[in-house]
């Protein structure tokens, strides 16, 4: 499946030992939680999509462009790093149904808005999916520096340069879908979080009440990245990324036993 991602914010928080205990039961036993220098991370990633279509097919009106918002952490299987999604909210009911059936991903319908106002991306999302935990995000964000590409061995590379996603079906069988795209063109960013319950809605213990975000945060300039406050997110912006997502392949049984890895690389980085 081909798609283009626009005006994306990576907002990442460290996971301490207490929250890591909350995280582990939410991820299949077949997958290992990936860490950077001994610390796990959780991300909230709002953006908008365009050009969503099957590869080598034309775009379908009313289906190919919509906002999307995901909550994620990072995992490995057989040494291959990837993304694990706790939730993906989208403002397109048809796309949500297709993604849930085809990729076994936890997609949810939501009422969303993504607009560029005076250099800020104004983003709101409210989950409307029947039977799902309520979840909201109200934020605005913008880039604050020059474009750079993450170097191997840095936290930026660990968080962004991942070329597969993992998912589990209703029987607990884990699959992996390869993802192909160029290296991320990143910029340091500033964000104001007015309301966020996305992480809490995933069943993860929040930090200091509500989701772990101060009212306003700014990412430190590259390359001397550091967190300025225990609950301040590490922020990065990306204006555009062209992506191919391949059909998922099973990698474990319903009981979590790991299968021999026989998947092929479709040309993405790893």
C-alpha positions in Angstrom: 0.0 0.0 0.0 1.4 3.4 -1.0 0.8 6.6 1.0 2.3 10.0 1.8 2.5 11.4 5.3 2.5 15.1 5.9 3.1 17.5 8.8 4.1 14.8 11.2 5.0 15.3 14.9 7.1 12.7 16.8 6.4 13.3 20.5 8.3 10.7 22.6 8.5 10.1 26.3 10.9 7.9 28.3 9.3 5.0 30.1 10.5 4.4 33.6 10.5 1.1 35.5 7.0 1.5 36.9 5.5 2.3 33.5 7.5 -0.5 31.9 5.7 -3.0 34.1 2.4 -1.6 32.8 3.7 -1.8 29.2 4.8 -5.4 29.1 1.4 -7.1 29.5 0.1 -5.0 26.5 2.6 -6.5 24.1 2.7 -10.1 22.8 5.2 -12.4 24.5 6.7 -13.2 21.0 8.0 -9.6 20.9 10.7 -8.0 23.0 10.5 -4.4 24.1 13.3 -2.5 22.4 15.3 0.0 24.5 17.8 2.7 23.9 20.5 2.8 26.6 18.3 0.7 28.8 15.2 2.9 28.4 12.0 2.2 26.6 10.0 4.9 24.9 6.4 5.7 24.0 5.3 8.0 21.2 2.3 10.0 20.2 2.4 10.8 16.5 -0.2 13.0 14.8 0.0 13.7 11.0 -2.2 13.7 7.9 -2.1 11.2 5.0 -2.6 11.6 1.3 -2.3 9.4 -1.7 -3.4 6.3 0.2 -3.9 3.5 -2.3 -2.9 0.0 -3.3 0.5 0.1 -5.0 0.3 0.9 -8.8 -3.4 1.9 -8.5 -5.0 5.3 -8.7 -6.3 7.2 -5.6 -9.9 6.6 -4.6 -11.8 9.8 -3.7 -12.9 10.1 -0.1 -10.5 7.3 0.9 -7.0 8.6 0.0 -6.6 11.6 2.3 -7.3 12.0 6.0 -5.7 12.8 9.4 -4.2 9.9 11.4 -2.8 9.7 15.0 -1.0 6.8 16.6 0.3 5.8 20.0 3.3 3.5 19.7 6.3 1.9 21.3 9.3 0.0 19.9 9.9 -3.8 19.8 12.1 -6.4 18.2 11.6 -9.9 16.9 14.6 -12.0 16.0 16.7 -8.9 16.2 14.6 -7.0 13.7 13.5 -3.6 15.2 10.0 -2.4 14.5 7.0 -0.5 15.7 4.1 -1.7 18.0 1.0 0.3 17.9 -1.3 0.6 20.9 -3.8 2.6 18.8 -4.3 4.3 15.5 -7.1 6.9 15.2 -8.2 7.9 11.7 -10.9 10.2 10.3 -12.0 7.7 7.7 -14.4 4.9 8.6 -13.7 2.9 5.4 -9.9 3.1 5.9 -10.3 2.0 9.6 -12.3 -1.1 8.6 -9.8 -2.1 5.9 -6.8 -1.6 8.1 -8.3 -3.6 11.0 -9.2 -6.5 8.7 -6.0 -6.5 6.5 -3.3 -5.5 9.0 -4.9 -6.5 12.3 -4.0 -3.1 13.6 -6.0 -1.4 16.4 -7.5 1.3 14.3 -10.3 3.5 15.6 -12.7 6.0 14.1 -12.3 9.5 15.2 -13.4 13.1 14.6 -10.2 14.9 13.6 -8.9 18.2 12.2 -5.4 19.1 11.0 -4.8 22.7 9.7 -1.8 24.9 9.1 -2.4 28.3 10.8 0.4 30.9 10.7 3.1 28.3 10.7 1.6 26.1 13.4 -0.1 22.8 12.7 -3.4 22.9 14.7 -4.4 19.3 15.5 -7.5 17.9 17.3 -8.8 14.4 17.6 -11.6 12.8 19.5 -12.2 9.1 19.3 -15.8 8.1 18.2 -15.3 4.4 17.7 -18.2 2.4 19.4 -17.0 0.4 22.3 -13.5 1.8 22.4 -11.9 3.7 25.2 -12.4 7.5 24.9 -9.3 9.4 23.8 -8.6 13.0 22.9 -5.7 15.1 21.6 -5.6 18.9 21.3 -2.2 20.2 20.3 -0.4 22.5 18.0 3.2 22.2 16.8 5.7 23.5 14.4 9.3 23.0 13.3 12.0 25.2 14.9 15.2 24.3 13.1 17.0 22.9 10.0 16.3 19.6 8.5 18.7 16.7 9.4 18.9 13.0 9.1 19.4 10.9 12.2 22.8 9.2 12.6 23.0 5.5 13.6 23.6 5.2 17.3 21.5 8.3 18.2 18.2 8.3 20.0 16.6 10.0 16.9 17.7 7.1 14.8 16.4 4.6 17.3 13.0 6.3 17.5 12.4 7.0 13.8 14.4 4.7 11.5 12.2 1.6 11.7 11.2 -0.4 8.7 8.5 -2.8 9.8 5.5 -2.8 12.0 4.2 -5.7 14.2 0.6 -6.5 14.9 -1.5 -9.3 16.5 -4.9 -10.8 15.4 -7.8 -11.6 17.7 -6.2 -15.1 18.3 -2.9 -13.6 19.4 -1.0 -14.5 16.3 1.7 -11.9 15.6 2.5 -10.7 12.1 5.0 -8.3 10.6 4.6 -5.9 7.7 7.6 -4.4 6.0 7.7 -0.7 5.5 9.8 1.1 2.8 10.7 4.8 2.8 13.7 7.1 2.6 15.5 8.2 5.8 13.3 10.6 7.8 13.9 14.3 7.1 13.7 15.5 10.7 13.5 19.0 12.3 13.5 20.0 16.0 10.0 21.0 17.0 7.9 23.0 19.5 4.5 21.7 20.7 1.7 22.9 23.0 -0.4 20.1 24.4 -3.8 21.5 25.5 -5.4 18.1 26.1 -4.2 14.6 25.7 -5.6 11.3 27.0 -4.1 9.1 24.2 -1.6 7.3 26.3 -3.9 6.7 29.2 -6.6 5.3 26.8 -4.1 2.6 25.8 -4.0 1.4 29.4 -0.6 2.7 30.2 0.1 4.4 33.6 0.3 8.1 33.0 3.0 10.4 34.5 2.0 13.2 36.8 -1.7 12.9 36.0 -3.0 12.8 32.5 -0.7 12.1 29.6 2.9 12.9 30.2 3.1 16.4 28.6 3.6 19.9 30.0 1.4 22.6 28.4 4.3 23.6 26.2 7.5 21.9 25.2 10.4 22.6 22.7 12.8 20.0 21.5 16.5 20.8 22.1 18.4 21.7 18.9 20.2 18.9 17.1 22.7 17.4 17.6 22.9 17.9 21.4 19.6 16.3 22.2 18.6 16.0 25.8 15.4 16.2 27.8 15.1 19.4 29.8 12.4 18.2 32.2 11.5 14.7 33.4 8.1 14.7 31.7 9.0 16.8 28.7 8.7 15.0 25.4 11.4 14.7 22.9 10.0 16.4 19.8 10.7 16.1 16.1 8.8 17.4 13.0 8.8 16.0 9.5 7.1 17.8 6.6 6.7 14.8 4.3 7.5 11.2 3.9 6.5 8.8 1.0 5.8 5.3 2.3 5.1 1.8 1.0 3.6 -0.8 3.5 3.7 -4.4 2.4 1.2 -7.1 3.3 1.8 -8.6 6.8 3.4 -12.0 7.2 2.8 -14.3 10.3 5.8 -14.7 12.6 4.3 -16.4 15.7 1.6 -18.9 16.8 -1.5 -18.0 18.7 0.3 -19.0 22.0 3.2 -16.6 21.3 5.8 -19.1 20.2 8.2 -17.6 17.8 8.3 -19.0 14.3 11.4 -19.3 12.1 11.9 -15.9 10.4 11.6 -16.5 6.6 10.3 -13.0 5.6 12.1 -11.2 2.8 13.3 -7.6 2.7 11.3 -5.5 0.2 14.0 -3.0 -0.2 13.5 -0.8 2.8 16.3 0.2 5.2 16.8 -1.8 8.4 
